[in-house]
């Protein structure tokens, strides 16, 4: 019973619960996607979100088992574990990059329905590449690399594999 009490006080436990909820939400949401008859399963829009949801569920279970084992080891040795946030030792720049990355995911999701996949992913990659890339690199090289990656993604998935991307007002 003491282990259960320590488990419910653990931030990691609540993080794993949130990951379970997220995986279930993704799976249920992907059930609303249309199924195209006479098309291979992997080319239907629901296949990859369900695959991601299943993988996330399995990894959340592994994470939960690791948390329980950590608490049990600490209980056996009688030591108290001090919990720190995962970003406690991060630099200010790392925290800024994390914030910008999360904001860009939100911007990407908003742009996706409005301007379409190709434009949204180009903007996303461009901002992330500029943020994480070398500062002395010319911006034109970053734009060119981002454009090449976007075109390759589009060609491979849309034309070769046959997975249709959301279309918008631009592309």
Secondary structure, DSSP 8 states (H G I E B T S, - for coil): -HHHHHHHT-HHHHHHHHHHHHHHHHHHHHTTS---TTS-GGGSTHHHHHHHHHHHHHHHHHHHHHHHHHHHHHHHHT-------TTTT--HHHHHHHHHHHHHHHHHHHHHHHHBHHHHHHHHHHHHHHHHS-TTS-HHHHHHHHHHHHHHHIIIIIIII-----B-S--
